[in-house]
Amino acid sequence: MDMWAAYARPFDTHPSHAQALFERFHVVQHLNRGVDEVRRSEMLCIGRRERVYFKRIRFLPLKSPWNLTGRERDPLATPGRWNVRIVRA
């Protein structure tokens, strides 16, 4: 079901054995918003050199591994440069 509160309300008011399942689109949308929020907050805390590095590789973790080129695989292979909070998010 959609994540709209009106759809979820019957599950709160009328207890039953039914389970509420949300659409994958909305779950992924919430996850992406959370990752972007963490990334933005971390970008404000790091230095200028690191900002340039993270701007260049913003979408690499979201890309399918089999679609990465050789130049795109190199930054992902060096986890030491990755910010721990961004990776965890």
Contacts in CASP RR format, 6 or more apart in sequence:
PFRMAT RR
TARGET T0000
AUTHOR 0000-0000-0000
METHOD contacts of the structure
MODEL  1
MDMWAAYARPFDTHPSHAQALFERFHVVQHLNRGVDEVRRSEMLCIGRRE
RVYFKRIRFLPLKSPWNLTGRERDPLATPGRWNVRIVRA
1 7 0 8 1.000
1 8 0 8 1.000
1 20 0 8 1.000
1 21 0 8 1.000
1 22 0 8 1.000
1 23 0 8 1.000
2 22 0 8 1.000
2 23 0 8 1.000
2 26 0 8 1.000
3 22 0 8 1.000
3 23 0 8 1.000
3 26 0 8 1.000
3 27 0 8 1.000
3 30 0 8 1.000
8 20 0 8 1.000
11 18 0 8 1.000
11 20 0 8 1.000
34 89 0 8 1.000
35 86 0 8 1.000
35 89 0 8 1.000
38 85 0 8 1.000
38 86 0 8 1.000
38 89 0 8 1.000
39 54 0 8 1.000
39 58 0 8 1.000
39 86 0 8 1.000
39 89 0 8 1.000
42 54 0 8 1.000
42 83 0 8 1.000
42 85 0 8 1.000
42 86 0 8 1.000
43 51 0 8 1.000
43 54 0 8 1.000
46 54 0 8 1.000
46 83 0 8 1.000
50 83 0 8 1.000
53 75 0 8 1.000
53 81 0 8 1.000
54 83 0 8 1.000
54 86 0 8 1.000
56 75 0 8 1.000
57 75 0 8 1.000
57 76 0 8 1.000
60 68 0 8 1.000
60 72 0 8 1.000
60 75 0 8 1.000
60 76 0 8 1.000
61 76 0 8 1.000
63 72 0 8 1.000
68 76 0 8 1.000
75 81 0 8 1.000
79 87 0 8 1.000
END
